[in-house]
């Protein structure tokens, strides 16, 4: 692949497979590495030897010299690109990926789409070409960037609810992105993990009711920055059971050996809603 564009070289082979794939693919996983950080062997030696950097001697005169190591190569690339150094490569990769899927005679059949992305547009451009009746789950993680530290906040992922596949998926896990649309928009999904800015008591009760009336639902995990009216939590849910690093409320489903466990971590801003059995909880636990 020397002197070749590796994205083009990759899709010369993989693109043929994508265009002609007829059977269901269990999982497609695409990951973008964090912070452009690569081992020394990841860099082109010839290119590194050709690049010269400028340095000063005691601040009075400047000279040039070759790059000494991969750390300097990383710093040099970051400086000349100013932003994420793999941005152009990622844009090109997902652009080619979407173009190939678009060229198919029919949507591609994928069961699980697992992506770690910098930009929401990458996911949207690919997901619209997947067979909605075959896609069971979407797992999304945000690739950390230096700019994330500067901004100090997570980008939103509200556009996912506009995808045709949204009403069909059984699993949705979002990490590194927030959603600001009402939580009830997601409650048709049996296995759910999302992050929001503010969690309310009404949200907790809404998810509880949804779980109690839909025992086939697997689990819910909601991460949040702050909780509104948290002082009313115990009055609303009743007695809480303390268990190591978390507190839990148990609610029995009438007529079944199925108990809804609502848990809140002591040191993590997350509410989890899962099913358990009577035999799996302490004998002295309070069950509502």
C-alpha positions as CSV (number, residue, x, y, z in Angstrom):
1,X,0.0,0.0,0.0
2,X,3.0,2.3,-0.2
3,X,2.2,5.6,-1.9
4,X,-1.5,4.6,-2.0
5,X,-4.5,6.2,-0.3
6,X,-5.3,3.5,2.3
7,X,-9.0,4.4,2.4
8,X,-9.3,3.8,-1.4
9,X,-7.2,0.6,-1.1
10,X,-9.5,-0.6,1.7
11,X,-12.7,0.0,-0.1
12,X,-11.3,-1.6,-3.3
13,X,-11.7,-4.9,-1.5
14,X,-14.3,-4.3,1.2
15,X,-16.5,-2.2,-1.2
16,X,-16.9,-5.3,-3.4
17,X,-18.1,-7.3,-0.4
18,X,-20.5,-4.6,0.7
19,X,-22.0,-4.2,-2.8
20,X,-22.7,-7.9,-3.2
21,X,-23.5,-8.9,0.4
22,X,-26.9,-10.7,0.5
23,X,-26.8,-12.6,3.8
24,X,-27.4,-11.0,7.2
25,X,-24.3,-9.5,8.8
26,X,-24.4,-10.1,12.5
27,X,-22.3,-7.0,13.4
28,X,-20.5,-4.2,11.7
29,X,-18.2,-2.4,14.1
30,X,-16.3,0.8,13.1
31,X,-14.0,2.5,15.6
32,X,-12.1,5.8,15.4
33,X,-9.2,5.9,17.8
34,X,-9.1,8.6,20.5
35,X,-6.9,11.7,20.3
36,X,-5.0,10.6,17.2
37,X,-2.5,8.8,19.4
38,X,-0.6,6.0,17.7
39,X,2.4,3.9,18.3
40,X,5.7,4.6,16.6
41,X,5.2,1.9,14.0
42,X,2.0,3.6,12.8
43,X,3.9,6.4,11.2
44,X,5.5,6.3,7.7
45,X,9.2,6.3,8.3
46,X,10.1,7.9,5.0
47,X,7.6,10.7,5.5
48,X,8.9,11.3,9.0
49,X,12.5,11.5,7.7
50,X,11.4,14.1,5.1
51,X,9.7,16.4,7.5
52,X,11.7,19.1,9.2
53,X,10.7,21.1,12.2
54,X,11.9,24.4,13.4
55,X,13.4,24.9,16.9
56,X,15.2,27.7,18.6
57,X,18.5,27.8,20.5
58,X,18.2,29.7,23.7
59,X,15.4,31.7,22.0
60,X,17.8,33.7,19.8
61,X,18.2,31.8,16.6
62,X,16.3,29.1,14.8
63,X,17.3,25.9,13.0
64,X,15.6,22.9,11.4
65,X,16.1,19.2,12.0
66,X,14.2,16.0,11.3
67,X,11.6,14.6,13.6
68,X,13.1,12.6,16.4
69,X,10.3,10.4,17.4
70,X,6.6,9.6,17.0
71,X,5.6,12.1,19.8
72,X,7.1,14.9,17.7
73,X,5.3,13.5,14.6
74,X,2.0,13.6,16.5
75,X,2.6,17.1,17.8
76,X,3.6,18.3,14.3
77,X,0.5,16.8,12.6
78,X,-1.7,18.3,15.3
79,X,-0.1,21.7,14.8
80,X,-0.4,21.8,11.0
81,X,-4.0,20.5,11.0
82,X,-5.1,22.6,14.0
83,X,-8.0,20.3,14.5
84,X,-8.4,16.6,14.8
85,X,-5.7,15.2,12.6
86,X,-7.8,12.3,11.2
87,X,-10.8,14.4,10.4
88,X,-10.2,14.3,6.6
89,X,-9.6,10.6,6.7
90,X,-12.8,9.9,8.7
91,X,-14.8,12.1,6.4
92,X,-13.5,10.2,3.4
93,X,-14.0,6.8,5.0
94,X,-17.6,7.4,5.9
95,X,-18.3,9.2,2.6
96,X,-17.1,6.1,0.7
97,X,-18.9,3.8,3.0
98,X,-22.2,5.6,2.5
99,X,-21.7,5.9,-1.3
100,X,-21.2,2.1,-1.6
101,X,-24.3,1.4,0.5
102,X,-26.3,3.9,-1.6
103,X,-25.2,2.1,-4.8
104,X,-26.7,-1.2,-3.7
105,X,-30.0,-2.3,-5.3
106,X,-31.5,-2.9,-1.8
107,X,-30.6,-1.9,1.8
108,X,-27.9,-3.9,3.4
109,X,-28.9,-6.4,6.1
110,X,-27.1,-5.7,9.4
111,X,-28.2,-6.9,12.8
112,X,-26.0,-4.7,15.1
113,X,-24.3,-1.4,14.0
114,X,-21.5,-0.6,16.5
115,X,-19.8,2.7,15.8
116,X,-17.3,5.0,17.6
117,X,-17.6,8.3,15.8
118,X,-16.5,12.0,16.0
119,X,-19.4,13.4,14.0
120,X,-23.1,12.5,14.1
121,X,-23.4,12.8,10.3
122,X,-21.3,9.7,9.9
123,X,-23.9,7.6,11.6
124,X,-26.8,9.2,9.9
125,X,-25.3,8.8,6.4
126,X,-24.7,5.1,6.9
127,X,-27.8,4.1,8.9
128,X,-30.3,5.3,6.3
129,X,-29.0,2.6,3.9
130,X,-29.5,-0.3,6.4
131,X,-32.6,-2.6,6.2
132,X,-34.8,-1.4,9.0
133,X,-36.5,-4.7,9.5
134,X,-33.1,-6.5,10.0
135,X,-31.3,-3.9,12.2
136,X,-31.8,-5.0,15.8
137,X,-29.5,-2.6,17.6
138,X,-27.3,0.5,17.4
139,X,-24.4,1.1,19.7
140,X,-22.9,4.6,19.5
141,X,-19.8,6.0,21.3
142,X,-18.3,9.4,20.9
143,X,-14.6,9.4,20.0
144,X,-13.0,11.8,22.5
145,X,-11.3,14.9,21.0
146,X,-9.1,17.6,22.5
147,X,-11.9,20.1,21.7
148,X,-14.2,18.1,24.0
149,X,-12.1,19.1,26.9
150,X,-12.2,22.8,25.9
151,X,-16.0,22.8,25.3
152,X,-16.7,20.9,28.5
153,X,-20.0,19.5,27.3
154,X,-21.3,16.6,25.3
155,X,-22.9,17.1,21.8
156,X,-26.5,16.0,21.3
157,X,-27.8,13.1,19.2
158,X,-31.4,14.0,18.8
159,X,-31.4,13.4,15.1
160,X,-31.3,9.6,15.7
161,X,-35.1,9.7,16.4
162,X,-35.6,10.8,12.8
163,X,-34.1,7.7,11.2
164,X,-36.4,5.1,9.6
165,X,-34.8,2.4,11.7
166,X,-35.5,4.1,15.0
167,X,-39.0,2.6,15.4
168,X,-37.6,-0.9,14.8
169,X,-34.5,-1.3,16.9
170,X,-34.4,-3.4,20.0
171,X,-31.2,-2.1,21.5
172,X,-29.9,1.5,21.7
173,X,-26.8,2.5,23.6
174,X,-25.5,6.0,23.4
175,X,-22.2,7.1,25.1
176,X,-20.6,10.5,24.8
177,X,-23.6,12.1,23.3
178,X,-26.7,13.5,25.1
179,X,-30.3,13.6,24.0
180,X,-32.7,16.4,24.8
181,X,-35.9,15.0,23.4
182,X,-38.4,13.6,25.9
183,X,-37.3,10.2,27.3
184,X,-40.7,8.7,26.4
185,X,-39.6,9.0,22.8
186,X,-37.1,6.1,23.5
187,X,-39.3,3.8,25.7
188,X,-40.4,1.5,22.9
189,X,-36.8,0.2,22.8
190,X,-36.4,-2.8,25.2
191,X,-32.7,-2.3,25.9
192,X,-31.8,1.3,26.4
193,X,-28.8,3.4,27.5
194,X,-28.9,7.2,27.1
195,X,-27.6,10.4,28.7
196,X,-29.5,13.6,29.5
197,X,-28.8,16.9,31.2
198,X,-31.5,16.9,33.8
199,X,-33.4,13.9,35.2
200,X,-36.7,14.6,37.0
201,X,-38.8,12.5,39.4
202,X,-41.4,12.4,36.6
203,X,-38.9,10.7,34.3
204,X,-38.1,8.1,36.9
205,X,-41.8,7.4,37.5
206,X,-42.4,7.3,33.7
207,X,-39.7,4.6,33.2
208,X,-40.9,2.7,36.2
209,X,-44.5,2.6,34.8
210,X,-43.2,1.6,31.4
211,X,-41.2,-1.3,32.9
212,X,-44.0,-2.5,35.1
213,X,-46.5,-2.6,32.2
214,X,-44.0,-4.0,29.8
215,X,-42.2,-7.0,31.5
216,X,-40.5,-8.0,28.3
217,X,-38.5,-4.8,28.4
218,X,-34.9,-5.8,29.3
219,X,-33.3,-2.7,30.9
220,X,-32.9,1.0,31.0
221,X,-29.9,3.1,32.1
222,X,-30.2,6.9,32.2
223,X,-27.1,9.0,32.9
224,X,-27.6,12.6,33.9
225,X,-25.7,15.8,35.0
226,X,-28.2,16.8,37.7
227,X,-31.4,15.6,39.2
228,X,-34.4,18.0,39.7
229,X,-36.3,17.7,43.0
230,X,-34.0,14.9,44.3
231,X,-35.1,15.7,47.8
232,X,-38.5,14.1,47.0
233,X,-37.0,10.9,45.7
234,X,-37.5,8.8,48.9
235,X,-41.0,10.1,49.5
236,X,-41.9,9.2,45.9
237,X,-40.3,5.8,45.6
238,X,-40.6,4.7,49.2
239,X,-38.0,2.9,51.4
240,X,-34.6,2.3,49.7
241,X,-32.3,-0.6,50.2
242,X,-28.6,0.1,50.7
243,X,-26.3,-2.3,48.9
244,X,-22.6,-1.6,48.9
245,X,-22.0,1.4,46.6
246,X,-25.7,1.9,45.5
247,X,-29.2,2.2,46.8
248,X,-32.0,0.2,45.3
249,X,-35.8,0.1,45.2
250,X,-37.6,-3.2,44.5
251,X,-41.1,-3.4,43.0
252,X,-42.7,-6.8,42.5
253,X,-44.6,-7.6,39.4
254,X,-48.0,-9.1,40.5
255,X,-48.4,-12.8,39.7
256,X,-44.8,-13.3,38.5
257,X,-41.5,-14.0,40.1
258,X,-40.2,-10.9,38.6
259,X,-39.0,-7.8,40.5
260,X,-38.1,-4.4,39.1
261,X,-34.9,-3.1,40.6
262,X,-34.3,0.6,40.4
263,X,-30.8,1.5,41.4
264,X,-28.8,4.7,41.9
265,X,-25.1,4.6,42.3
266,X,-23.6,6.6,45.2
267,X,-20.7,8.0,43.2
268,X,-22.2,8.0,39.7
269,X,-25.1,10.0,38.3
270,X,-27.0,7.1,36.8
271,X,-30.4,5.5,37.4
272,X,-30.7,1.9,36.2
273,X,-33.9,-0.1,35.8
274,X,-33.4,-3.9,35.5
275,X,-35.4,-7.1,36.2
276,X,-34.4,-9.6,38.9
277,X,-35.9,-12.5,40.8
278,X,-36.9,-12.8,44.4
279,X,-34.2,-15.3,45.1
280,X,-31.6,-12.8,43.9
281,X,-32.3,-10.1,46.6
282,X,-31.6,-10.1,50.3
283,X,-34.1,-11.7,52.6
284,X,-34.5,-8.5,54.6
285,X,-34.9,-6.3,51.6
286,X,-38.0,-4.1,51.4
287,X,-40.0,-5.0,48.3
288,X,-42.9,-2.7,47.4
